[in-house]
Amino acid sequence: MAQTIRCDVAIAGGGLAGGLIALALAARRPDVSVTIVEEGETLGGNHIWSFFDSDVVPQDRWLIDPLVAHGWQGYNVLFPSRRRRLPQSYASVHSELLDKAVRAALPPDRVLTGCRILGAGPAALVLEGGMRIEARGVIDARGAADLSLLDLGWQKFVGRVVQLTAPHRLERPVVMDATVEQIDGYRFVYLLPMGADTLLIEDTYYSDGPELDREAIAARIAAYAAQRGWTIKAVLREESGVLPVALGGDFEGYWRSGGNRVAKAGVRAGLFHPTTGYSLPDAIRTAILVAGLPDLAAPALHDALHRHARSAWASRGFYRLLDKMLFRAARPMERIKVFERFYGLDAGLIARFYAAQSTMFDRMRILAGKPPVPIGRAIAAIRENAR
């Protein structure tokens, strides 16, 4: 007979969004039984997530701080005509720490890895092999739903953590080194110093398509290291990703495509920054919201998370407008001009932008002056956004 597990909350997907919900419930609602199901062998997969200090409000830091592997005071950006150090603190979370934390917070039989989910309903999960999980409420956090319902560009990357033969001498991250050759849209290299001779080198692209040539990008990473005078002794880990950049689309249709009346979190709920594709700040907010809900039964859980995601989508139309200007008004190899201009603005404005908390004055300042794209194409993008 197939096994049936019963619990209060079942989480489908043990990535960042699902893992943080599990941790928040374990900490704030120890009376709630939680089961988390992940298809991979570890929770969180193979990822390094980073965030600026201002992305997370102080009262929510308790959830993410135990997972931080590295932190720095300030960061640099490099462009052909601009060099700048910004004061915002920066931190990185490693997926290994998420896996360890969730396993420590939940009973071993409530963390199911290597399990494929065949079906998810509002109050039940069906796993390959016949196992069934029945819950008061299910949260589906398994990643993207039907992205064809959204109008998207893409931020895609390959990153390698490398050990060098000598110290790299970087004191802080380089969030964008855009002095590199522009290929396949806006290209920049992202650097995180993780030790005296250990470094993440990530080659990133804002492109029209999601295709990712890992071999070619890996070769560019090696060439970049050599150009900087660094000799790679060993590659310690590699990560790649393709993140959606939202220009528009049918939010309600996208929500339904992930499962009608099923509560959702993370990218499956459309909860990511429209311009960067990053989902960590939203994942923290969602986890703390769930832990504070008085009713975790399926209907109330769905309605609360749908309302939360819909509100976030509605409030971020400005960023989708900018994304349309980036992808529709700027020619692919000229997108660098948009970012170079942006990084000449006030540091506080830049921080609020990444936190998706831009003020009305910020928005006016970003749009003011001569646009770094052809004016006719910029006007066309604005008119398209108004329709």
N, C-alpha and C positions, 0 to 999 in steps of 0.2 A: 504494500500500500504506500502511495506517495505521502511524504511527510508534509504536514501543515504547521507553520509557525504563526503564532498570534502575537500581536504587539499593539501598542498605541499608534506609533508613527513608523511607517516603512519608507525608507529613502532609496530610490532607484538611482544609482550612480554615485560612486565614491570619489568623485573629483573634488575640486576646491569647494564648489557650492554645497554639495551634499555633505562633505566632510565637516565644513564649518557649522552646518545646521546640526549635525550629530553632536559636535562639541558644545554648542550653545545649549542644546537641550540637556545634555548630561550635566552641565554646570549649573544651569538655572532651574531645570525641571527634573530633578533626580527621580521623582515619582512617575515620570513618563517612560515607558519602555520603548526603546528605539532599535530597529534593525536596519542595517545599511547593506546594500547589495551592489557589488562591483564586478564587472566582467573581467577586468584585468587581475593580475595576481597581487597587486598592491594598490592601496588607496592613493589617489593623487597622481598616479602614473609617473612619468618622468618629466617633471617640470620645475622651473624656477620662476616664481611670480614676484614681481617687484612693485613697490608703491612709494609715493611721496608722503611725507609726514602729514601734509594737509589733506590727503585723500580720506583719512579716517579720523572721525571726531574723537577727542580724548576719552570720552566715556565708553567708547567701544574698543579701545586698544587692548583691554584685558583678553579679548578673544584671539587676537592675531599676534600679540607680542611673544607668547611662548613658542611660536613657530618661526620667528625671525632668526635666520642663520647669519646674516651679515647686515651691518648698518654703516652709513657714512654721513658726514656732515657736508652737505653741498654736493653739486655735480657740475660738470662742464658740458658745453656744446661747442662744436667746431663747424664753421661754414667757410666757404671760399673767401667771403668778405667780412666775417664776424667770428670773434672768439669771445666766449663769455663763461664766467663762473656764476652759478646761481646758488642762493643760500639754503634752499629747501633740503631738509634731511631726506635720506633715501634709504630704503631697506629692502631686503630680499628674503623670501620664504622658499624653502626647499620642500618638495613633495615628500621626501623621506620623513621629515618632521611631522607632516600632517598624518601620514600613515601611523607613525609611532604614537602620536597623541590620541587619535581616535581609538586605536586598539587598547590604549591604557584606560580610556574613558568608558568604553562599553564592554560588557561581558564577551568572552571569546566567541560564544555561539551566536552572538548578534552582529558579528562582522563577517559577512559572507563574500569572499573574493573568489575569482575564477568561476563565477556563476553568470551564465547568460540569461537575460530576462527576455522571455518570449512575449509577454503581454503585461501592460500596466493599466489598471483601472483606478477609479477614485479611492477604493478601499482594499485593493488586492493586487499582488504581483504573482505571475506564473513564471517559474523558472524552467530552463531546459532540464529534462530528467523528471519532471512532474512535481517538483516541490512547489508548494503554494504558500504565500505569506498573506495572511489576512490582518488588516489593520483598521483602526478607527479612521485613519487618513493616510494617503500615499502622497509623497512629494517626488516628482520626476525631475531629476537633475542630471540626465544622461547626455547633456550636450545639445547641439543644435537640432531644431525641428526642421520644417520644410523651408529652407532659406530662399527657395525660388519665389516665395511670397514677399520678399523684401528686395529693395533696390540697393545693391551692394557694390562697393569696391572692396579691396582686400589689403590687409597688412600681413605679409608672410615673411618667414625668417628661417634660417638655420643657425643654431648656436652651438659652439663647442667650448667646453671648459678644458683648458689646456694647462699643462705644466711646462714652464720654460726652463731653459738651461741657466738663466740668470734672472735677477730681479727685473720686473717690468717698470718699477719706479712710478706707478700711478698711485696718487693719494686718494682719489675719489672716482666715481663712475664718470664715464663719458656717455651721456644718454644719446647723443647724436654726433657722430663724426661724419659730416656730409661733404668732406673734402675729397671723397672717393669718386671714381667715375660713376656717372649717372646711367643706370641700366634698368630697363623694365619699369619705368616710372621713377618715383623718388626713392633713391637708395641712400642708406646710411649704415654705418657700423656702430654697434652698441658695445660698450666695454664695462665689465664689472670686475674690479680687483678683489680677489677672494683670499689672497695670501701674497706673501712677498714675491713668489714666482708662479702664482696660480691666477688664472684670468679667464673670464667668460668673454669670448669674442663672438658676437652675433651679427650676421649680415642680414639686413632687413630691407624690405621693399614695400612701397605703397603702389600697388599695381591694379590694372583693370581686370586681370584674371587670377584665379586661385592656383594656377599651375606652379609647381615648385621643383626646380631642377637641383636636387640635393648635391649631386656630384659637382656640378659647375660652381655652386655656391661654396661648397667645401674647399674647392680649389682657390676661390677668391679669398676665403678666410686665411688660407696658408700664405697667399701672396701678400695680403695685408699685413700679417704678422712679420713677414720678411722685410717689407717696406719700412716697418717701424723698428727694425733691428732686433726683433725677437726670434729666437730659435726655439721651435716647439720640440720638447723632449717626449711628451706623451699627451694623447687625447684622453681625458678622464671621463667625459660624458658628452653626449650629443643630444640636442633637442631640436625639433622642428615644429612649426605651426603655421596655420593659415587662419587669421582672425578676420571676422567680418567688420567692414566699415560701413555704417548705415547711412544711406542717402535718402531713404524713404521706404515706403511699402505699406502693406496691410497688416497692422499690428494684430487686430482681432483674428484675422485669418491665420496668421502665424501662430498665435496662441492656441487656437483650436487644432492646428495641424500637429501639435505635440501631444494631443490626447484630449478629447472633449470632456470637460468637467473634472479633469485631473489637475491637481495643484502642481505648480512648476517652479523651478528655481534656476538660477544661472543663465547661460546662453539660451537654454530651452524656453525661458520666460522672456527672452529679449532684453535681459538685464546685463548690458555691457555698455561701455562708453562708446557713443557713436563714432568718434573719430579715431580712438586708439584701439578699440576692440577689447580693452582690458576689462575684466569682470571682477577683480578682487574686491574693490570697495563695495560694489553692489552685493557681492556674496556675503560680506560681513554684515551689511545692513539687513539683508534678508534673513540671515541666521538669527540675529538678535530680535527681529520682528517675530519670527516663528516662536522663539523661546518665550515671548511675552504674550502670545495669543491665549485668551481664556478658553477657547474651544478649538480643539485639534481634530474634531470629527471632519470627515471628508467635505461636506458642503461648505462649512465655515472656513476650513483651511483653503479650499479652492478660491472662495470669494475674496478672502484677505490677500492672498498672493496675487490673484488677478488684478485686484484694485491697486496693489503696490506697484506691479509691473506696468500697468496701464498709465498710472500717474507718472512714473519715471519716463516712459516713452513720450508722453504728452509734453513734459517739461523740457525735453531735449531737442525740440525742433530747430533751435538756433544752430546746434552742432551739425545737424543733418543738412542745414542750408550751407554751412561752411564746407561740408564734405562734397556737396554738389559743385560748389565753386572749385574745390580742389580737383575733382575728377572730371567735371564737364567743362569748366572754363579754362583751367590750366592744361596746357599740353603736357603729356607724360614727363618729358625730360625737363620741363620748366616748373614742375611742382616744388622743386627745391626752393624757388624764390618765395613761395608762400611761407614755408617754414623759417627761412632765413629772416624774413620780415617779422614774423610772429615773435621770434626770439630776441628782437630788439625792443619789445614792449616791457612794461613794468613787471618786476618779478612776482608781485602779488597777483597780478592779472593772470600770469602764466600758471601759477599754482592753482588759482580758482578754476581755470579752464580744465586742467587735468582732473580736478575733483568734480567736474560737471556742476560747478556752483558759480558760474559767471554772473556778475551783476549786470544791470541794464547799462551802466556806464562802461563796463568791460566790453559789452557787445558793441556799443557805439564806437569805442576806441578801436576794436579789432577791424570794424568795417570802414573806419574813417580814412580819408586820404586816397591817394591814387592806388588802386588795387594792383597787386603784383602779377596780375593776369590780364589778358586782353579785355578792355572795358566792354566791348560788345558781347563777348562770351560770358562775362560776369553778369551782365544785365539779363541775358538769356537764362542763366542758372537761377537767378533770383525770381524771374517771372515763372519759371517752371516750378519752383518751390511754393509759389503763391497759389498755384492751381490746386 
